């Protein structure tokens, strides 16, 4: 099988929260049984290498960047070649050296337990909600030495010199030291690939990482000309409104202008129904309860959507499907933005077949994870991925079918065929690309315990409290391009127009943002909004 490799880039603190859950999910869903091989081609996102002991290891084909002080105990050289031993010989006289030791950040209990595999610890031994202060506090995979980049010019949570302006990130990329080092890391990964298909970029879009991320994406497009799928991320915020909220609006507007220009396709991600002036009013799911203000919780939901929707170009079942196909399907007529959806868990009820679940279902089958955008069922270009419905759950055999036989869907002989029929009947005037795999999403630590007590161990929905740990769930996720995206642009445009002149925000003008550039950004939002309105296509 030819591997079509993808390089993933994560830029920003919240994006790394999401990315950490995403890589954890992939680690938890690895299959090592040769008699039951994985349906997912892990080589698309992972690379093979060796550690210091000549052991074959698989590490994410990944680059991450965050500010100084955000990584805690994690070494910039990653964890693949970590060694606690000090059996090396100094090349100098240590009696003539003055050694200053910085206080080392302690590892949280969960990370410590990963280094003690023989120590039996129950799933209730950790309190992630209070222990997790950074994305490094629950990370499972080993990172290659080139993966992590610490931005030393700015410190995490620094109020005196915050990294909170779009142009700060753009200026950082334009420094020879950062761009040279980061570009070299990108090139090293690309040169190791046999048939690279493109890039996935997760980026915070409300601070300086918006400028850094869009500059990186422009570099990727100019240097490699491959497909680029970008996910600008907005953290949920339940704080009181403040003057800094308008700064975030400007950062977001500038981010979308430039990411729309240089990426192949992008989809903003947030657990907030409203995106601006700050992400608020959390998205609701029928069978999960979470705390949206906890990055550890909200990022897990967004990561679940990413891990499922990207199955389209990561499964062995569809070897010819590619990232470029996904982008080409959804960015028609210059529409570069798409909305992301999630159904978690997919509502398979106990002792019910898929044919009955779909027949009884009312309302929308998915929840939007794109701010200020509710996804309609009609008039969409959409790519949907479904996992976790076994083929023996689609319908009853003929001698037990009873009323099922009167339904048109009974003629379907596979999950893919039945879901395709359902989407054709419910999503009018929509063009749908459906991918599916039989394996469910395995749930294990450190995934948060957010499922309601009516969810069974294998992810089915009961009508009564079960009260058990959920080990696997069926999930559906997708990306949708349609007129509903216009409301997202309209909402951001409305907030951006509140700013009469960018000159009132001295941090932007002092760092090189011209009035004309901001005016062009506002016009860009208006043009994008119009591109998604139905009358535009008539």
N, C-alpha and C positions, 0 to 999 in steps of 0.2 A: 504494500500500500504506500502510495506517495504521500508524504506528510507536507501539508501546506502550513508552514509555521506562521505564527503571529507573535509579535512582541507587544506586551502590555506595559503601559506607562501610567503611574499613579503620582499625581502632583497635588499635595495639600493634605492637611491633617484629617479632614473628614473623608476625603477620597481614600486615604489609607485605612481608615476604619472600615469602609465598604470593601476595599480590596482584600483586607485581612480575612474578613468573613468569607469572601469569595474563594480565596485560596484554601482556607480551612475546609470549606464544603467539598472542594475538589479532592483534598487529601482524604477526607472521610469517606468519599465515594470511590476511591481507587479499588480495583478488584485485582487480587493477586492469584486467584484460583484459575489455573490453566484450563480446567474443565468448564469453567463458567466465565469466559472472558468478558471484559468490559465492553459495553456498547459505545463508549466514548473513546475517541482517539486522543489520549492525553498528550501525545507528542506535539499536538498543535500548539499548546500553551506551555509545555514543559520541555526542558532540555536535559540530556543525559550527561553526567560527568562523574568524577571520582573525588572522594574526600582524601584526607591525609593518609588514611589506612588502606588506600587503593580499593575501597568499597564503591560499587556503582551506586550513584545517588541521582535522583531526579529533582531538579530545582525549577521553580517557575522562571520562564523566560520573561523577566520582569525588571523594570527600573522604577524606583520610588524616590521621591524627594520630600523632605520635610525640614522644618526649621530647627536650629540648634536648641537642644533641651527638650525636644518632643519625643526623642527615642529612648529616653531612660537608660536601661541597662544594655540596650542593643548596640553592638559595635558597628561602626560604619562598614566594616568588612564582612558584615553578615554573620551567619551562624554555621555555615558549611564547614569551615576550617577552624572552628573554635576549639581551643585546647586549654585545659586547666593546668597542664604540666609546664614546668619551667626547666626542663632538662636540656637547656641550651647553654652554650659557652659565650660569655661576654667577650667582646673584642676590645675592651678597654678596662682600665683599672677602676672598679666601682668605688674604691676607697677615696678617690679624688673627685667623685661626682657629688653634686648636690641634687638630690632627688626630691621632687615635689609631687605628692600624690593627691589627685583630685578625689573627692568622696564619690565612691561608686554607687550608682543607684541599685537598690535591692530589687531582686526579681519577685514578682507576686507569687503567691502559693501555687497557682496552676502551672506557671512556667517552671518553677522549681520541681514540681512533680514530674514534668516531662523528662527530667534528667534522672529520675528515680523510678524506672519502669518496674522494678521488683516490688515496689511499695504499693500495696493495695489501698486504693482510695475510692470511696463511694462518690456517686454523682452529686450528692448533696453537701460535699465537703467544702465547696467553694461558693463564695458570694461575689459573683462577677459584677453585680450591680454596684457594689461599693468598692471592689478591688480594682476595677478597670478604670484607669485614668488616661490611658493612651492605647493606641492600637497595638503596641508591642506587648501589651499585657495578656493577650490571648492568642498569640500567633503560633500556628502549628508547623508550617513548612520550614525547611532550612533554606536560607537565602545564599545565593552565590555572592562572592566577594564584590562583584561589580554592581550588585543590585541597588545598594543603599547610597544615597547622596544626601549629606547634611549641608544645608544652606547656612554657612557660618556667619554671613553678613547680618542676619536677623535672628532674634531669639523668640521662642514660642511664648505666647502670652505676655509679651513685653509691651507695656503701656507707653514707655518713653519713645520708642522707635518701632512702632508696629508695622508689620508687613501687610498693610490693609488697602493699598492703592494699586489699581490695574497697571499704571505706568511704572511702579516700583518693580513689578515682576518682569515687564518688558525690558526695562533697563538692566535688570539682573541677567537676563538671557543675553543681552548684547555685550556683557563683559566677557573678555577673552577667556578669563579663567573658568567661569562657569560653563559657557557654551562650548568651549573647547573640550573640557573634561566630559560633559554630558554627551556631546556629539560623538566623542570617541567610544563611549560606552554603547551608544546606539549602534554605531558601525560594527563594533566587535560582535554584538548579537546578530546583526544582519548577515555578516560574513560567515557565520557558523551555519546559516540556514541553507537548505538545498533548494527549496522552492517557496520562498516567503510570499505570503499573500497580503500582508498588511499590518496595521497597528490598531490596538484598542487603547484609548486614552481616557482615564478618569481624572477629573480636575475640579478643584474647588473654584467656584465662579463668582464669589462675593468678596474676594480679597486680592492680594497681590498674585496669588497663584493663577488668577484669571489671565493676567498679562503674560506670566511665565508659560502657562499652558498653551495659549494661542500662538505664542512665538515658537514654541516647540513644534506645534502642529504645522505651522508654516514651513519650518525647517524640514520636517518629514515629507511634506508634499514636494517641496523644491528639490530635495536631495534624492528621494527614492521613488516618487510618483506612484506609490501603492495606495490601496484603499485605507481610509482612516475613519474609524467609528469612534466618536467622542461622546462622553457622558459628563456634561457640566453638573456638578453636585451642589445642592443647597442643604445645609444642616437645618433641622427644625429649631425654632426659637420661640419660647413662650415669655420672653422678657418684655418689659414695658417699651413702647416706642421711644426712639431717641434720634438725635440728629445724625448719628452714624448710619442709620437705616438708609438714608438717601445716598450715602456714599456706596453702600452695597448695591443699590439700584443702578448707579452709574457703572460700577464694576461689572455687574451682570449684563447690562446693555452692551457695553464695549466687548465683553466676552462673546456674546452671541453674534455680534456683527462679524468679528474676526474668525470665530470657529465656523460660522456659516460660510465664510468665504473660502477657507482653506481645508476644511474636512470634507469627507465624502457624505457623511450623514452624522447628525448629532441628536441626542435625546436628553433633555434636562431631567434630573432625578431628584426627588424629594419626597419625604413622608408627609409634607404639609400640603393641604388643599390649596392654600393661598401661598404664593411665592414671594410677594413683595408688598410693602417695603421689607418684610421679613417672612420667612416660612412659618406658617402657623395653621391652626385648625387641622389636626392630624387626620390622615386617611383612616377609614374604619374598615375592618375585616370581620366577617361574621363569626369566625371560629378562632380568632387569636386576640389576645389582649396584651398591649405593649405600652411602654412609656416612651413617647416620641421625643421627649427632651433628653433621653439617654442616648448618646451616640452609639453605644454598644447595642441597643435594641433596634433603633431605626436603621442603622447601617446593615444589620443582619437581614432585614426585609428587602432592602434594595439589592443586596448581594444575592439573595435567593432569586430575584427576578433576573439578574445578569447571568447567573449560572444556568438558568433554564433557557432563556431566550437565545443565548449563544450556542445552544446545542445544534442549531441549524447547520453550522459550519464546523462542528467538533465531533460529530458522530461517524462511526464506521458505516452506518446504514446508508448515509448519503455522501459517499466519497467525492462526488463531483461538486457538491454544494460549497460555495465559497463566500467569504466576507464581501467580496465585490458584488456577488449576486444579490445579497441582502441590501446593500447600499443602492444598487441600480434599481431594485424593485420599489424602493420607498422614496427616492429623491427625484421623482419625475417632475418635469416642468419647473425645475429650479427650487423645488421644495426640499430644503436641506434638513428641516427639523421633523422629528417624529415623537410621538408620545409612547411611553412605556407602560405596560399593564401587567398585573399579577393576580392570579387566583391561588391563594394560599390558606389552607390546603384546598386542592380541587375537591369540590363537594361530593365525593363518593360516599353515599350513605351505607351503613351496615346492611348486609344481606340484600343489597339492591344491585342490579346490573346497570351498566352505562346507558343502555337504551331507556330505562325507566328514569334514571337520574336526569337525563337531558329532556325527556318528555315532560317531567314535572317541574323543571326549573323555570322560575319566573325572574324577570329583571335582567340586569347585565351580568354576564358571566365573569367579568373582570373588574378590577379596581385600578384606577389610574395612579401612577407614581410620578407623573409629570405635573409640576405646580400650575395652578390656575388653568387646568385643562381636564375636562371630563370627556372620556372617550365614548363616542357614539358607536352604535352597532352597525350603522349603515354608511355607505359611500366611503369606504376605506381602501387604501392599499395597505395590506398588513401581513406580517410574518409572525406566526404563532408556533410555539413549541409546547408540547405536552409530554409529561413523563409520569410513570407510575401507575398506568392503567394496564393490567395484564390482559392478554387476549381472551382468557377464559372468563373475564368479567363483562363482556360486551352484551351477552344475551343468554337466555336459557336454551337448552337443546329442544328440539321439536316436541318431544313427548312431555316436556314440562313448560313449554312456552306460554300456553294459555292466551291471555290477551295480547302478549307481545307480538304474536303472529299477525295481528291486524294492523300493526304499525309499519309504515313504509321502510323504516330503518332496520327492520328485522332481516331484510335481504342483504344487509351489509355483513361482510365476513371478517372484518378487521377493525381495530380501534381507529386506524387512520381513515378508513372508508366511512365509518359512522360519524366521526367528528367532522370530516369534510362535508358530509351531507347536512349535518346540523348547522354548520357555519354558513353553508350555502342558503339554507332556509331562513336563518335568523339575521344574517348580515347582508341585507339587500344591497345590490349594486356595489358589492365589495369584491376585491380580488385578494384571495387569501392563499398564502403559501404555508402549509402545515407540516411540521416535523414532529415526530414522536418516538420515544423509546419506552421500553417496557419497565425498566428499572426505576423504582421510586427514588426520591431524594432521601438519602440516609441522614438522620439527625443524631448528632452526638456532641459531647462537650468540645468546644466551649460555646456552642450555639445556645442562645438564650431560651429560657423556658417561657415561651409566650403563647403556647397553644392552650385553648380552653379545656376544661376537664371533661368535655363531651367528645374529645378527639381520642380515638383508640390508639393502641400501640403502633398499628400499621397505618395510621392516618385516616381511617374511615370516620364518618360523622355519626354519632349515636344521638338518640333522642333523650338520653338520660346521662347523668354524670358517671364517668368511667374512673377518672382520677388515677391515670397511669402515665408513665414516661413515654413520650412519643419517640419512636425509633426511626420511622420513615413516613413520608407523606407523598401524595401525588401533587404535582404542581403544574400550573399552566402560566406561561408568560408570553408577552408579545410586544411588537413595535407596530405602531399604527400611524399612517399619514392620511389626514383628512381635514375637513373644514373646521373641526374642533380645535385644531392647533391655532387657528386665527384668534380664538379667545385668549390664548396664552400670550400671544404677541400684543393683543389689544390691552390686556391688563398691565403688562410691563411698559407699554408705550404711555399709558395714562399716568403711571407713576413717574416716568422719565420726564414727561412734559411739565411736571410740577417744578422742575429746575429751570428757571428762566435763563440763567447764565451760569456756565461752568466756572466763571471767574470768582464766584462766591466760595468755591471750594478750592482754597489755595493749594492744598496738597497736590491736586491734579495739575493745576497750571504751573506750579513751581517745579514739577517733575516732567514738564514738557508737553502736556496735553493742550492742544490749541482749541479755541472756540469753534473753529470750522470743523475740526475733527469730531467734536461732540455733536454739532449740528448734523453732520453726515450720519452719525450713529442713530440719531432720532429718526432721520429720513429712512434709514435702512430698516428700522423696526416697522415703520408704516408700510414700506414696500413688501416686507415679508408677510405682514398681516393681510394685505390685499391679495397676495399670491395664494393664500389658503381659503379665501372666501369663495363660495360656490358660484356667485355671479361672474367671477373672473374666468371661469371655464366655459361659459356659454357663448 
